Each structure stands twice: as structure tokens, then as C-alpha cells.
Amino acid sequence: MERQMLRASLERLNETNKLKECKVEVDPKYEMGAVLKYYNNETPILFNKVKGYNTKAIGGMFGDREIFYDMLQTSHEERIYKFMDAIANPKPTKLLNDGPIKENIVKRNIDVSKMFPIPTFHEKDSSSFITAGIVIIRDPETDKRYTAVRRLQVNGKDNLSILIASPKLTNQIKELQKKNKELEVAVILGYDYTFLLASQVSSSLYGVDKYEIDSALRGEALELVKCETVDLEVPAHAEIVLEGTIPANQSEIEGPFGELMGYYGGVAEHPIIRVSGVMHRNDPIFQVSFPCREEHLSNGLIREVELFTETNKMVDVKDVNVTIGGGCRFHGIVSINKLSKGDAKSAIIGALSSSKDLKHVVIVDEDVDIFNGREVEGILATRVQASKDIVTIKGGLGTGLDPSHNLESISDKIGIDATKPLGESKERFDKAKIPGYENIDISKYF
Ligand SMILES: Cc1cc2nc3c(=O)[nH]c(=O)nc-3n(C[C@H](O)[C@H](O)[C@H](O)COP(=O)(O)O)c2cc1C
């Protein structure tokens, strides 16, 4: 029985009947992505036969909240507190001498496209892309390690472009490149739910080691082994690890690539990785993330911690939802226990300061199910008067993933107070009830 990384997750997915197995051959060019998209990335799918390869591939693993809660041994109500606890109380990792990831070690004649079924997703994508790789980079000056999912464009046999959306890390790399220093990196594929979630904690907010957050989240030490060609540690039970360096003063044009919200992103020069070694398990399974909203749920789950923290500083918050429709970053809904007149506006201030990516936020009362889009729409229809309830901020920071501002990363923000007024007029908003409705046994009638 496996305890950590992809094979442990597969065992649990099988146990809970959540895994679909595709037995028909699929082409990694377009076809694999099409199948994943059909299921909204909400259904884990193991592709047993990939055209041109002996390696299996898995996708759609990370788009379903309930699966996440099950794998992290938490519940919807407890999740935010569990994640906060792990971020605040990281735990040590454990370094092993050996692990299954070292079953195969390749240091010569590396050709990543020949070794693994790296998919091409969209018509105008510039190349095939590794989209699920968790990249670890160690800062040679501070010795801190950064882990995050970063997409990798295949430029050639051992040459990948890396897209780093963090301005801080990008500047750091530029500074090192000026000093002619290389950065050592490793790309990890074939991980589990805990490892992905921990990788989505923002370095700039918390500045902690995400491997140690992983150990705290999983309730046992994350087991690591040393890489073969770089001075980095990687999970001992992962499926595939690509090792390499980001050389100084080398870049390649990256993109176009059909991104998170379904649009092609910008085309620009980005740093490259020279792959110096590959480690993989026997019969490795290649991990794929179709670039679409649902796969970013892991990121949204961490953003919910940030949204909750920032709004709860101001008012009494019941729950938060960083919605899938809004790419798990653009839209937030917050339900509050409104105690005074200014609560909703203060919650808007807190929410919009929780992340530069948050663009539209709606504040509702605690009687609203914020995970029911239809119900929230009904509340917007009946509890909002635009002239007094909508706050607009012009020209704040935004994300480069939003084409509505011509990718300048400057964005307007909106906060909507959709709460009921306090006092007597509140009664106007009482919902009509059918006595006995909650306990009705519908099967009795048919
Ligand atoms: C499926 C998926 C793909 C992602 N692709 C990228 C990417 O290409 N580049 C990037 O910088 N961030 C990407 N992210 C987001 C980062 O992994 C995430 O924001 C992380 O927390 C950043 O960590 P940092 O604060 O240490 O930079 C992706 C996240 C997911 C879940």
C-alpha cells in the first residue's frame, strides 16, 4: 500500500469509485485534452493507451472539491482551519537514501518528448506543454526553496521554457542571471492532492517552505530523496522528475498557449530550463492538467484561506467561495453574520485586499448558500440597489490572465453589498416557508 504521491491517490480513487479508466488509444495531440474537457476536468481519468507511447497518463484529478476534502481528510466546514493550521505550523520533511523515483535514472540522450506523452491542447498552442509539473527552485543566495506549478513549453529534446508568473521570482532570476549564476531546478510529476495544495500557498504572503507545509497537511513527514544531477530534494514516491538548470542569459519565445480562462495568453521571452537528468518509476504515469478553470481549484482553495482571513479581520465571516466560474481567482462570494450597518462595505475592503487577482466580490448574509449560483443570482436580483450597494475602484492591480484590460494587469474592481438591511426592514427579506418542507419524504408520492 502506497502512502504518498500519485499511486496512493490512485488507490483511494479506485476505492471510492472515482477513477475512470480510458482503455481506447488517445492521441496526446488534442484528443486527450478534448476528453478531459468533456468531463470538465472534474473526473479523474487514467489514459491506459496513449498513441505513440508505452507510458500511461492521468488528468482531471484536481477539479472536484469533494475529492479534495476526502483526500485531505477534511470537510467543507473544517477546510479553511485545517489549511491555516498547516501554513502556520509547518512540519519537517524526511530525507531517505533511496525511493521508487530512483528506479530509473537517465543522464544521457535525454529527449523528453520521446520519453513522455506531453500533450498539445489547443489549435494555436506553440508546442506541446507540461502543465502539471511542480517546479522546485532553490534560491542560491538565501537557500530557500520555492515550489509551484509552472507551465513548461517543449522547445527541443532537453530544452523547456518556463513561465513564472511571480514578478518577485522573475526579478530574482534576472538579478542572478546578471551575475551569470545558474539556478538549479527540478520538475515533479505524479504527486498527490496534499502536495499540489501545499504548492499553491503564495510565497510572498507566507514565505515558508511548502514542502514543510505539505508535511503538516498530510500529518506525516513528506519523504524526499536527493536528485542525481542537481542539489535539490524531491518526493521519493513521485512518478517522474526532470532535473536541470535555468542558465544565465538564455531565453526563448513562449506561447501562444490557451490558458486558464480559455483565451490565448501573451507571447513573450521567458527563461529556459536545460534538462540534465530524468528519474522515473517503473511504468511511470505522466500527469496532465488540462488548462482550464477546474484544474485551478487547488489554487482557489488556498485563495479561500486568504479571502477568509482578510474579511474575517473586519467582520464575522461564515463562509467564502472563490468560484470555479471565475477561474478560482477573479470572483469571490462571502457570507457574513451582519452585526452593524458598515459590515458589508468593510468586508468588501477586506476581500479586495486579499489578492490582486480578485476582481468582483459579493457579500451576502449567512442565510445564503454561496455555493449555489442560482440562489446567489436571486439574492443579487432582490437585495441590491446599484446606487448605494456597489463600490467601484478604478485601475487597481489585476492578473495578466484577464484579456479585458489588454493584458496590462491593471483592472477595475467591484464590490457588491447584497446583504439585507438591519432593523425592522430586514423582515421584508424573510423567505416564504412551507411548513414541513425540510422533512418531506418525496418517494412517498410516486
Ligand atoms: C494547473 C496549474 C497551472 C499553473 N500554471 C502556472 C504557470 O504556468 N506559471 C506560474 O507562475 N504559476 C502557475 N500556477 C499558479 C502557481 O502554481 C501558484 O500561484 C503558486 O502558488 C505560486 O507560488 P509562488 O507564490 O511561490 O510563486 C498554476 C497553478 C495550477 C494549479
The ligand as an SDF file (V2000), in Angstrom:
LIG
                    3D

 31 33  0  0  0  0  0  0  0  0999 V2000
   -2.7440   23.7510  -13.0040 C   0  0  0  0  0  0  0  0  0  0  0  0
   -1.9700   24.9620  -12.5850 C   0  0  0  0  0  0  0  0  0  0  0  0
   -1.1610   25.6330  -13.5210 C   0  0  0  0  0  0  0  0  0  0  0  0
   -0.4280   26.7640  -13.1500 C   0  0  0  0  0  0  0  0  0  0  0  0
    0.4250   27.3440  -14.0560 N   0  0  0  0  0  0  0  0  0  0  0  0
    1.2580   28.3470  -13.6600 C   0  0  0  0  0  0  0  0  0  0  0  0
    2.2750   28.8640  -14.5370 C   0  0  0  0  0  0  0  0  0  0  0  0
    2.4060   28.4460  -15.6840 O   0  0  0  0  0  0  0  0  0  0  0  0
    3.1100   29.8150  -14.0610 N   0  0  0  0  0  0  0  0  0  0  0  0
    3.0100   30.3030  -12.7750 C   0  0  0  0  0  0  0  0  0  0  0  0
    3.8230   31.1450  -12.3730 O   0  0  0  0  0  0  0  0  0  0  0  0
    2.0120   29.8820  -11.9570 N   0  0  0  0  0  0  0  0  0  0  0  0
    1.1800   28.9090  -12.3490 C   0  0  0  0  0  0  0  0  0  0  0  0
    0.2240   28.4110  -11.4820 N   0  0  0  0  0  0  0  0  0  0  0  0
   -0.0010   29.0830  -10.1920 C   0  0  0  0  0  0  0  0  0  0  0  0
    1.1050   28.8610   -9.1930 C   0  0  0  0  0  0  0  0  0  0  0  0
    1.4690   27.4990   -9.1300 O   0  0  0  0  0  0  0  0  0  0  0  0
    0.6340   29.3440   -7.8000 C   0  0  0  0  0  0  0  0  0  0  0  0
    0.1710   30.6590   -7.9000 O   0  0  0  0  0  0  0  0  0  0  0  0
    1.7060   29.2590   -6.7520 C   0  0  0  0  0  0  0  0  0  0  0  0
    1.1150   29.4650   -5.5020 O   0  0  0  0  0  0  0  0  0  0  0  0
    2.7700   30.3240   -6.9370 C   0  0  0  0  0  0  0  0  0  0  0  0
    3.7100   30.1810   -5.9160 O   0  0  0  0  0  0  0  0  0  0  0  0
    4.7360   31.3460   -5.5190 P   0  0  0  0  0  0  0  0  0  0  0  0
    3.9880   32.3340   -4.6990 O   0  0  0  0  0  0  0  0  0  0  0  0
    5.7810   30.6130   -4.7420 O   0  0  0  0  0  0  0  0  0  0  0  0
    5.2610   31.9520   -6.7840 O   0  0  0  0  0  0  0  0  0  0  0  0
   -0.5340   27.2740  -11.8240 C   0  0  0  0  0  0  0  0  0  0  0  0
   -1.3510   26.6210  -10.8960 C   0  0  0  0  0  0  0  0  0  0  0  0
   -2.0750   25.4780  -11.2640 C   0  0  0  0  0  0  0  0  0  0  0  0
   -2.9140   24.8050  -10.2430 C   0  0  0  0  0  0  0  0  0  0  0  0
  1  2  1  0
  2  3  1  0
  2 30  2  0
  3  4  2  0
  4  5  1  0
  4 28  1  0
  5  6  2  0
  6  7  1  0
  6 13  1  0
  7  8  2  0
  7  9  1  0
  9 10  1  0
 10 11  2  0
 10 12  1  0
 12 13  2  0
 13 14  1  0
 14 15  1  0
 14 28  1  0
 15 16  1  0
 16 17  1  0
 16 18  1  0
 18 19  1  0
 18 20  1  0
 20 21  1  0
 20 22  1  0
 22 23  1  0
 23 24  1  0
 24 25  2  0
 24 26  1  0
 24 27  1  0
 28 29  2  0
 29 30  1  0
 30 31  1  0
M  END
$$$$
